Structure formats: structure tokens, C-alpha cells
Amino acid sequence: MNIFSYLKDYLSADLVEAISSFVNEDVGKVKQAADVAALSVVAGLLKRSSSESGAKALYKAIERENLFGDKLAQISQLVKDREQLSQIAQKGSNLFSHLLPDKRSVVIAMITNHAKIRNSSATNVLGILSYLGLETLGKQAKDQNLDAVGLAMLLRNQKDSLVKDADPELLNRVAVTLSIEEFERLGYVTPMEEEAIEVQERPRSRGHDNPYADLTESSTFPWKSVVAGLGILAVVGGGYYAWQQYGDSIKATAGQDSTNLEEVAVPADSTALYPDTTAAVNTAVAGNGVAAVPAGGLADKLSKHLASPAAQPGAYFTFDEVTFDPVTNQPTAQSLPALNALAEVMKKNPNLQLKFTGVTKQFGNKKNVFKQANSIKSFLTNAGVEIMRLDAGSFLSSDSTKPNRNYIAVKVIRQ
């Protein structure tokens, strides 16, 4: 079976028209968006299932959401109900974000540019196709009684069909967007196959025509090894000297880079709608030595936002009270009150969904800010917040009006 072809077959004229009406976009543009979304879903799931941990995460997601193809036969009827279609789009979008962290936003941007539709429309199209793709995959797992590895192997077998049926230029664009460097080598590798590959790629020693050549040839002194060793010693010695001379300033700079936050550069400053009415921020220290929650912090602003009748999803805030260890990228002890307060707000508002984005202006720091954003997601998950309500990402800012600092942007996805 060919999952990519299945997804394209599901995109009947009626389904595309229903999606078009739902997102209020031209039918032709929605068809273009759906085609690239279907390709992105299959390629993304293939990438996710390329490792054992990824294969297990994919299988657990299908199992947890009970996506075993039971609704596929009714899909033409379900999409006629706007509420049902909205739920399908939301669930699929959340699953794509969960299985491919930090990829949903770039895929949505690609779909938006390719089909010339709105960002929100691309989000819904990707969500719907993600849901259909996982239902299709789940149905195969159920019908063939597959476990996580079997499901991953099934996906790997889709690769040839995908390359054959997809537009080469579009497939290459999807591969670049999903950071797939070599599509031909993508797919789950069993331990036996991995061992065989290792044996094939292991360098073999050069043989000699003369069986006694090793006795007659003069030995060669390992100059290359000696020079390499001296070079390593020189680097280590130089690094130690530099640390002794400039260590304090280096540590101070590292701490400053990760802990000083800035305001979010967004189309509409949502923070301004909920100003801090206190004369100054409360930085008192609690009895246990941990800083108290700053007045007017993220938890307070979110509460005011949710209480406002005019509030809409899409609002942005900055998480100014959270700071991170410059080495581990984990929240500092001083951040715990603010994180706990945020967890309480999310527990009191079960529909609230947030995305935490680490923003930086330094390309080399993008991985660090993503780890910081993801550490907030992990903290809230451990505090009892459902993981499907949380998303994490990173963004490389080019806003010249802002200082060169990192910060966490928080977007209200659903409320």
C-alpha cells in the first residue's frame, strides 16, 4: 500500500471543497496546499520513525488518540460538520507538533508560500492531512497487527513510492524544510541491518602481495600521531591559560546572554493590553530563599487575558520572569515561582494551549533557546499539564530595533 497515494485519494473534490469553505480560501489554492501538506506529513512521519525512540513515540501517539482508521470511512460526512472538521484540524495539528517539534511552523510557512494562502489556513490544512495520515497509518497497524518497529518498517517501505509519485522539486523543498539531508538513506534500520552496514563501512587493512613484506620493510616512526598529540596539548594549554586570565569575564558574558530578556516583536503588543498596575515589581525573597513571583508576570497577564470577553487566541506575551542556567539551559531556582504560577493557570483553564518560542538574534544560539523553550514545556508536563496543550520552538530574529538578547515568546494557541 502507498500512504501518500491514499492521502491524495482522500482529497476528493468534495473534501477539498469542504476544507476550502472551512478556511475560506480558493478551492484551487487549497488543493495545492493539501498536496504539499500530504507530502510533508508522510516525509515527516518517515523521518520521525527513523529511530527506535521516534518509532515508539509515533506508535504511542496513534495508540493514545485511538487513531486506527475507524473514522476514515465516515470522513466525507465528518468534514461537512464545521465543528467536527475544526476538531480534526486541531487534533492533527497538535499531533504533528508533538511528533515533529520545531517543524510545524516552518512547514506551515512553506505551505503558505507555496499555495499563497493565509497562515491560519495552512495550519488547518496541515492539521487535517496530519490527522488523515495518522488514521491511515493506524489502520495499517491494526489490520496487520504491527508493533512500533513494524510500523516504522512499513513507513520505510513508503520511501520508493513517495519518490516515484511526488513532484521532484516539491519533494526536495519538503526535504529541505524538514531538514532531511539524504532522503535515500531515510528510514528505520533494524539492529541486524545496522550491524551489517557497520561491517561494510569498516575500513579494511591494506594487504600485501608479499607475505613477508612486514619483515623486510623498514618500520616508520609515527610522526603524524606525535604532531597531532603535540597540537592537542598546545590547544589544551592555551585554553587553560585563557581561562585563568579571562574566565570571570567569559562566565559573566555567558550568564548575561541567557538571562537578560527583551520584549517580543509582534504585530500587536498583547502585553500592553494588560499593563502592570503596581508601582514596582515585587522582587521580595520568600522564606525558602527563592524569589517570589513578580507582580504583573506572565501568569497574571494570562489570567487577565482569559478573563477579558474580547480576548482572542493569537495573543503574544514574553516570559520575563524565567531565567536559565547558561550551561544546562534549564530554568533557575529563581524561576520556579513563576513556572508554578503558570502551571496553576493552565490547570484552571483546561482549554488553554500555549507555544513557547525561544527567540535569538544569533544563529549559533538557536539550539540553546529551543532547549530553553522546551525546558518550560517539560516543567509544565511534569507539573501535570497535558503535553498536547504545549508546544515549543525557536526563532532567529532580525529585528534591528531590539537589543541582542534572548527571550521566551509565549503565544496563546487556544483558550
RODO-2510 file (C-alpha; in nm, 4 decimals, decimal comma):
residues 415
     n   res          X          Y          Z
     1     m     0,0000     0,0000     0,0000
     2     n     0,1021     0,3607    -0,0620
     3     i     0,0094     0,6014     0,2164
     4     f     0,0900     0,9055     0,0029
     5     s    -0,1464     0,7818    -0,2698
     6     y    -0,4106     0,7057    -0,0067
     7     l    -0,3914     1,0625     0,1205
     8     k    -0,4190     1,2015    -0,2315
     9     d    -0,7188     0,9734    -0,2964
    10     y    -0,8895     1,1059     0,0163
    11     l    -0,8566     1,4559    -0,1271
    12     s    -1,1670     1,4218    -0,3388
    13     a    -1,3341     1,7264    -0,4905
    14     d    -1,5940     1,7210    -0,2110
    15     l    -1,3310     1,7069     0,0649
    16     v    -1,1217     1,9856    -0,0892
    17     e    -1,4358     2,1963    -0,1307
    18     a    -1,5326     2,1345     0,2335
    19     i    -1,1849     2,2371     0,3519
    20     s    -1,1954     2,5386     0,1209
    21     s    -1,5240     2,6510     0,2738
    22     f    -1,3899     2,5893     0,6240
    23     v    -1,0743     2,8013     0,5766
    24     n    -1,2423     3,0486     0,3379
    25     e    -0,9839     3,0100     0,0611
    26     d    -0,9951     2,9422    -0,3138
    27     v    -1,0510     2,5734    -0,3971
    28     g    -0,7503     2,5586    -0,6308
    29     k    -0,5193     2,7060    -0,3678
    30     v    -0,6496     2,4639    -0,1043
    31     k    -0,5807     2,1714    -0,3403
    32     q    -0,2201     2,2935    -0,3809
    33     a    -0,1853     2,3346    -0,0049
    34     a    -0,3301     1,9881     0,0612
    35     d    -0,0913     1,8228    -0,1857
    36     v     0,2207     1,9716    -0,0251
    37     a     0,0775     1,9060     0,3225
    38     a     0,0223     1,5368     0,2385
    39     l     0,3813     1,5116     0,1151
    40     s     0,5099     1,6844     0,4294
    41     v     0,3118     1,4528     0,6575
    42     v     0,4412     1,1305     0,5005
    43     a     0,8011     1,2582     0,4817
    44     g     0,7794     1,3917     0,8377
    45     l     0,6463     1,0649     0,9791
    46     l     0,9138     0,8757     0,7868
    47     k     1,1769     1,0950     0,9471
    48     r     1,0220     1,0593     1,2938
    49     s     1,0173     0,6788     1,2732
    50     s     1,3821     0,6535     1,1632
    51     s     1,4972     0,5821     1,5199
    52     e     1,3692     0,3382     1,7801
    53     s     1,2603     0,6150     2,0168
    54     g     1,0866     0,8004     1,7329
    55     a     0,9059     0,4858     1,6196
    56     k     0,7804     0,4237     1,9739
    57     a     0,6660     0,7866     2,0098
    58     l     0,4728     0,7611     1,6821
    59     y     0,3063     0,4354     1,7830
    60     k     0,2144     0,5690     2,1274
    61     a     0,0603     0,8817     1,9742
    62     i    -0,1596     0,6691     1,7466
    63     e    -0,2496     0,4390     2,0349
    64     r    -0,3221     0,7211     2,2810
    65     e    -0,5540     0,9026     2,0391
    66     n    -0,7071     0,5737     1,9173
    67     l    -0,6299     0,6557     1,5536
    68     f    -0,6846     0,3155     1,3962
    69     g    -0,8805     0,4168     1,0869
    70     d    -1,2294     0,3826     1,2327
    71     k    -1,3329     0,7287     1,1081
    72     l    -1,1831     0,7080     0,7593
    73     a    -1,4985     0,5569     0,6090
    74     q    -1,7011     0,8451     0,7539
    75     i    -1,4585     1,1233     0,6637
    76     s    -1,6734     1,2584     0,3791
    77     q    -1,9581     1,3062     0,6267
    78     l    -1,7461     1,4342     0,9153
    79     v    -1,5941     1,7188     0,7137
    80     k    -1,9385     1,8569     0,6353
    81     d    -1,9743     1,9444     1,0038
    82     r    -1,7630     2,2545     1,0737
    83     e    -1,7267     2,1668     1,4419
    84     q    -1,6071     1,8150     1,3602
    85     l    -1,3671     1,9471     1,0963
    86     s    -1,2319     2,2027     1,3438
    87     q    -1,1653     1,9278     1,5984
    88     i    -0,9916     1,7144     1,3340
    89     a    -0,7702     2,0061     1,2287
    90     q    -0,6811     2,0903     1,5891
    91     k    -0,6011     1,7320     1,6864
    92     g    -0,3922     1,6738     1,3742
    93     s    -0,2024     1,9999     1,4229
    94     n    -0,1216     1,9121     1,7834
    95     l    -0,0044     1,5636     1,6856
    96     f     0,2215     1,6971     1,4094
    97     s     0,3735     1,9444     1,6548
    98     h     0,4203     1,6713     1,9170
    99     l     0,5852     1,4262     1,6775
   100     l     0,7987     1,6843     1,4955
   101     p     0,8896     1,9564     1,7479
   102     d     1,0077     2,2835     1,5957
   103     k     0,8952     2,1767     1,2453
   104     r     0,5273     2,2702     1,2357
   105     s     0,5906     2,6437     1,1969
   106     v     0,8398     2,6033     0,9095
   107     v     0,6138     2,3543     0,7295
   108     i     0,3176     2,5912     0,7675
   109     a     0,5288     2,8759     0,6278
   110     m     0,6235     2,6565     0,3302
   111     i     0,2579     2,5668     0,2623
   112     t     0,1593     2,9333     0,2933
   113     n     0,4201     3,0422     0,0397
   114     h     0,3555     2,7528    -0,1986
   115     a    -0,0243     2,7851    -0,2160
   116     k    -0,0438     3,1623    -0,1472
   117     i    -0,2930     3,1199     0,1364
   118     r    -0,3145     3,2623     0,4869
   119     n    -0,1006     3,1197     0,7660
   120     s    -0,4092     3,0150     0,9632
   121     s    -0,5490     2,8342     0,6581
   122     a    -0,2202     2,6475     0,6078
   123     t    -0,2284     2,5466     0,9759
   124     n    -0,5740     2,3924     0,9362
   125     v    -0,4844     2,2152     0,6103
   126     l    -0,1720     2,0634     0,7679
   127     g    -0,3748     1,9575     1,0723
   128     i    -0,6402     1,7839     0,8630
   129     l    -0,3848     1,5996     0,6477
   130     s    -0,1846     1,5013     0,9596
   131     y    -0,4988     1,3509     1,1108
   132     l    -0,5799     1,1604     0,7899
   133     g    -0,2207     1,0390     0,7581
   134     l    -0,2089     0,9070     1,1155
   135     e    -0,5520     0,7436     1,0818
   136     t    -0,4332     0,5715     0,7632
   137     l    -0,1128     0,4586     0,9293
   138     g    -0,3030     0,3419     1,2377
   139     k    -0,5421     0,1391     1,0237
   140     q    -0,2491    -0,0473     0,8691
   141     a    -0,1043    -0,1116     1,2155
   142     k    -0,4378    -0,2535     1,3301
   143     d    -0,5078    -0,4604     1,0182
   144     q    -0,1561    -0,6061     1,0067
   145     n    -0,1147    -0,6324     1,3858
   146     l     0,2052    -0,4234     1,3763
   147     d     0,4110    -0,3070     1,6731
   148     a     0,6195     0,0131     1,6784
   149     v     0,9064    -0,1414     1,4786
   150     g     0,6687    -0,2996     1,2285
   151     l     0,5009     0,0366     1,1784
   152     a     0,8395     0,2014     1,1225
   153     m     0,9355    -0,0636     0,8663
   154     l     0,6018    -0,0099     0,6898
   155     l     0,6789     0,3603     0,6674
   156     r     1,0293     0,2914     0,5369
   157     n     0,8782     0,0910     0,2535
   158     q     0,6818     0,4041     0,1522
   159     k     1,0002     0,5816     0,0503
   160     d     1,0278     0,4440    -0,3049
   161     s     0,6619     0,5148    -0,3773
   162     l     0,6970     0,8640    -0,2375
   163     v     0,9965     0,9407    -0,4573
   164     k     0,8210     0,7916    -0,7609
   165     d     0,4838     0,9647    -0,7204
   166     a     0,5835     1,3044    -0,5802
   167     d     0,6956     1,6048    -0,7804
   168     p     1,0804     1,6030    -0,7510
   169     e     1,1110     1,9790    -0,6983
   170     l     0,8379     1,9799    -0,4341
   171     l     0,9837     1,6737    -0,2619
   172     n     1,3218     1,8440    -0,2443
   173     r     1,1604     2,1538    -0,0957
   174     v     0,9864     1,9435     0,1686
   175     a     1,3112     1,7596     0,2479
   176     v     1,4944     2,0894     0,2994
   177     t     1,2131     2,2237     0,5194
   178     l     1,2163     1,9100     0,7350
   179     s     1,5998     1,9098     0,7497
   180     i     1,6238     1,5762     0,5685
   181     e     1,9773     1,5718     0,4292
   182     e     1,9722     1,2392     0,2427
   183     f     1,6239     1,1186     0,1582
   184     e     1,7529     0,7951     0,0049
   185     r     1,9036     0,6838     0,3384
   186     l     1,5997     0,7815     0,5448
   187     g     1,4058     0,5120     0,7290
   188     y     1,4184     0,2764     1,0261
   189     v     1,7228     0,0495     1,0396
   190     t     1,6989    -0,2755     1,2356
   191     p     1,9880    -0,3760     1,4660
   192     m     2,0902    -0,6550     1,2228
   193     e     2,0945    -0,4138     0,9289
   194     e     2,2878    -0,1593     1,1329
   195     e     2,5480    -0,4228     1,2178
   196     a     2,5781    -0,5236     0,8506
   197     i     2,6242    -0,1599     0,7456
   198     e     2,8904    -0,1154     1,0119
   199     v     3,0809    -0,4202     0,8836
   200     q     3,0598    -0,2980     0,5239
   201     e     3,1795     0,0508     0,6103
   202     r     3,4564    -0,0590     0,8480
   203     p     3,7936     0,0194     0,6824
   204     r     3,9963    -0,2860     0,5937
   205     s     4,3722    -0,3073     0,6417
   206     r     4,5754    -0,2975     0,3218
   207     g     4,7087    -0,6382     0,2253
   208     h     5,0499    -0,7167     0,0741
   209     d     5,1282    -0,9322    -0,2268
   210     n     5,4437    -1,0443    -0,0460
   211     p     5,3511    -1,2380     0,2726
   212     y     5,6903    -1,1470     0,4207
   213     a     5,6736    -0,7773     0,3374
   214     d     5,6203    -0,6821     0,7012
   215     l     5,9573    -0,8424     0,7859
   216     t     6,1565    -0,6785     0,5074
   217     e     6,0093    -0,3256     0,5070
   218     s     6,1615    -0,0779     0,7458
   219     s     5,9307     0,0485     1,0183
   220     t     5,8133     0,4077     1,0018
   221     f     5,8079     0,6350     1,3082
   222     p     5,4502     0,7659     1,3718
   223     w     5,5298     1,1340     1,3158
   224     k     5,1657     1,2239     1,2372
   225     s     5,0446     1,0889     1,5717
   226     v     5,3195     1,2728     1,7594
   227     v     5,2427     1,6039     1,5844
   228     a     4,8681     1,5597     1,6476
   229     g     4,9346     1,4902     2,0152
   230     l     5,1541     1,7996     2,0490
   231     g     4,8828     2,0061     1,8793
   232     i     4,6198     1,8849     2,1260
   233     l     4,8481     1,9644     2,4201
   234     a     4,9043     2,3151     2,2817
   235     v     4,5300     2,3775     2,2451
   236     v     4,4560     2,2485     2,5961
   237     g     4,7409     2,4549     2,7433
   238     g     4,6266     2,7681     2,5596
   239     g     4,2674     2,7144     2,6699
   240     y     4,3737     2,6721     3,0331
   241     y     4,5811     2,9911     3,0201
   242     a     4,2917     3,1850     2,8620
   243     w     4,0516     3,0568     3,1270
   244     q     4,2867     3,1650     3,4044
   245     q     4,3178     3,5110     3,2528
   246     y     3,9630     3,5751     3,1278
   247     g     3,7423     3,3109     3,2930
   248     d     3,5455     3,5537     3,5075
   249     s     3,4530     3,7781     3,2166
   250     i     3,3591     3,4770     2,9994
   251     k     3,1251     3,3421     3,2681
   252     a     2,9709     3,6827     3,3185
   253     t     2,9073     3,7203     2,9446
   254     a     2,7545     3,3713     2,9182
   255     g     2,5232     3,4385     3,2078
   256     q     2,4184     3,7718     3,0622
   257     d     2,3392     3,6211     2,7209
   258     s     2,0941     3,3651     2,8552
   259     t     1,9263     3,5516     3,1366
   260     n     1,8535     3,9013     3,0093
   261     l     1,5224     3,9004     2,8205
   262     e     1,3620     4,1536     2,5877
   263     e     1,0114     4,2472     2,4770
   264     v     0,8526     4,0448     2,1972
   265     a     0,8478     4,1936     1,8492
   266     v     0,4932     4,1013     1,7393
   267     p     0,2339     4,2675     1,5156
   268     a     0,0248     4,3648     1,8175
   269     d     0,1740     4,4047     2,1628
   270     s    -0,0629     4,1940     2,3712
   271     t     0,1279     4,2742     2,6882
   272     a     0,0207     4,6371     2,6556
   273     l    -0,3437     4,5298     2,6917
   274     y    -0,2722     4,4027     3,0423
   275     p    -0,0296     4,6524     3,1971
   276     d     0,1291     4,6057     3,5365
   277     t    -0,0617     4,8373     3,7691
   278     t     0,1862     4,8071     4,0517
   279     a     0,4377     5,0842     4,1093
   280     a     0,7279     4,8412     4,1018
   281     v     0,7918     4,4724     4,0514
   282     n     0,7876     4,2721     4,3724
   283     t     1,1267     4,1041     4,3972
   284     a     1,0982     4,0028     4,7581
   285     v     1,2590     3,6767     4,8566
   286     a     1,0432     3,4071     5,0090
   287     g     1,1359     3,2262     5,3293
   288     n     1,2921     2,9370     5,1420
   289     g     1,5380     3,1688     4,9662
   290     v     1,3578     3,1554     4,6282
   291     a     1,2454     3,4790     4,4676
   292     a     0,8723     3,5481     4,4889
   293     v     0,6535     3,5693     4,1770
   294     p     0,6951     3,9150     4,0166
   295     a     0,3746     4,1183     4,0160
   296     g     0,2305     4,1547     3,6678
   297     g     0,4123     3,8436     3,5445
   298     l     0,3070     3,6020     3,2701
   299     a     0,0606     3,4094     3,4885
   300     d    -0,1103     3,7341     3,5913
   301     k    -0,1258     3,8655     3,2331
   302     l    -0,2641     3,5364     3,1017
   303     s    -0,5322     3,5353     3,3717
   304     k    -0,6368     3,8887     3,2753
   305     h    -0,6322     3,7945     2,9083
   306     l    -0,8548     3,4904     2,9634
   307     a    -1,0953     3,6946     3,1770
   308     s    -1,1425     3,9544     2,9036
   309     p    -1,4563     3,8973     2,6887
   310     a    -1,2783     4,0467     2,3872
   311     a    -0,9680     3,8259     2,4176
   312     q    -0,8838     3,6092     2,1167
   313     p    -0,6265     3,3336     2,0522
   314     g    -0,3054     3,4505     1,8910
   315     a    -0,2024     3,6924     2,1656
   316     y     0,1692     3,7143     2,2417
   317     f     0,3456     3,7695     2,5731
   318     t     0,7026     3,7487     2,6991
   319     f     0,8010     3,5253     2,9873
   320     d     1,0213     3,7846     3,1564
   321     e     1,0357     3,6149     3,4970
   322     v     1,2060     3,2964     3,3782
   323     t     1,5855     3,2732     3,3537
   324     f     1,8061     2,9823     3,2562
   325     d     2,1305     2,8209     3,3605
   326     p     2,3777     2,9147     3,0840
   327     v     2,5255     2,5634     3,0827
   328     t     2,2203     2,3343     3,1099
   329     n     1,9570     2,5714     2,9603
   330     q     1,7248     2,4648     3,2447
   331     p     1,5191     2,7166     3,4465
   332     t     1,6962     2,8582     3,7502
   333     a     1,5621     2,8198     4,1037
   334     q     1,4512     3,1845     4,0936
   335     s     1,2161     3,0952     3,8064
   336     l     1,0230     2,8242     3,9930
   337     p     0,7544     3,0513     4,1481
   338     a     0,6690     3,1948     3,8061
   339     l     0,6630     2,8476     3,6465
   340     n     0,4428     2,7075     3,9230
   341     a     0,2063     3,0044     3,8883
   342     l     0,1844     2,9406     3,5122
   343     a     0,1118     2,5711     3,5739
   344     e    -0,1767     2,6683     3,8047
   345     v    -0,3236     2,8985     3,5396
   346     m    -0,3123     2,6166     3,2831
   347     k    -0,4746     2,3713     3,5237
   348     k    -0,7560     2,6180     3,5949
   349     n    -0,8077     2,6714     3,2205
   350     p    -0,8127     2,3217     3,0639
   351     n    -0,8671     2,4557     2,7094
   352     l    -0,5636     2,6833     2,7204
   353     q    -0,2877     2,5853     2,4762
   354     l     0,0440     2,7713     2,4625
   355     k     0,3521     2,7752     2,2433
   356     f     0,6876     2,8797     2,3918
   357     t     0,9384     3,0123     2,1389
   358     g     1,2996     3,0863     2,2212
   359     v     1,3984     3,3976     2,0257
   360     t     1,7565     3,4935     1,9483
   361     k     1,9456     3,7111     1,7018
   362     q     2,2494     3,4822     1,6995
   363     f     2,2316     3,1849     1,4612
   364     g     2,4680     2,9784     1,6760
   365     n     2,2400     3,0247     1,9766
   366     k     1,9224     2,8906     1,8154
   367     k     1,9636     2,5417     1,9626
   368     n     2,0113     2,6863     2,3105
   369     v     1,6936     2,8966     2,3024
   370     f     1,4999     2,5979     2,1702
   371     k     1,6258     2,3904     2,4639
   372     q     1,5175     2,6705     2,6984
   373     a     1,1685     2,6830     2,5468
   374     n     1,1441     2,3045     2,5572
   375     s     1,2556     2,3002     2,9227
   376     i     0,9485     2,5103     3,0098
   377     k     0,7329     2,2588     2,8230
   378     s     0,8933     1,9733     3,0185
   379     f     0,8451     2,1523     3,3514
   380     l     0,4748     2,2086     3,2862
   381     t     0,4297     1,8485     3,1704
   382     n     0,5896     1,7229     3,4922
   383     a     0,3613     1,9599     3,6840
   384     g     0,0566     1,7799     3,5428
   385     v    -0,0255     1,9807     3,2281
   386     e    -0,1210     1,7627     2,9284
   387     i     0,1638     1,7624     2,6745
   388     m    -0,0758     1,8084     2,3824
   389     r    -0,1546     2,1562     2,5175
   390     l     0,2095     2,2651     2,4926
   391     d     0,4417     2,3405     2,2043
   392     a     0,7998     2,4642     2,1831
   393     g     1,0069     2,6215     1,9091
   394     s     1,2842     2,8656     1,8261
   395     f     1,3092     3,1714     1,6059
   396     l     1,6017     3,3630     1,4575
   397     s     1,5069     3,7316     1,4828
   398     s     1,6383     4,0006     1,2503
   399     d     1,4645     4,2922     1,4229
   400     s     1,7286     4,5645     1,4377
   401     t     1,5216     4,7719     1,6818
   402     k     1,5758     4,5209     1,9630
   403     p     1,8948     4,4646     2,1660
   404     n     2,0944     4,1487     2,1110
   405     r     1,9338     3,9401     2,3863
   406     n     1,7437     3,6104     2,4079
   407     y     1,3883     3,5803     2,5348
   408     i     1,0914     3,3439     2,5504
   409     a     0,7860     3,4457     2,3466
   410     v     0,4556     3,2891     2,4529
   411     k     0,1673     3,2582     2,2081
   412     v    -0,1905     3,1679     2,3019
   413     i    -0,2848     2,8938     2,0532
   414     r    -0,6242     2,8118     2,2010
   415     q    -0,8192     2,9366     2,5014
***
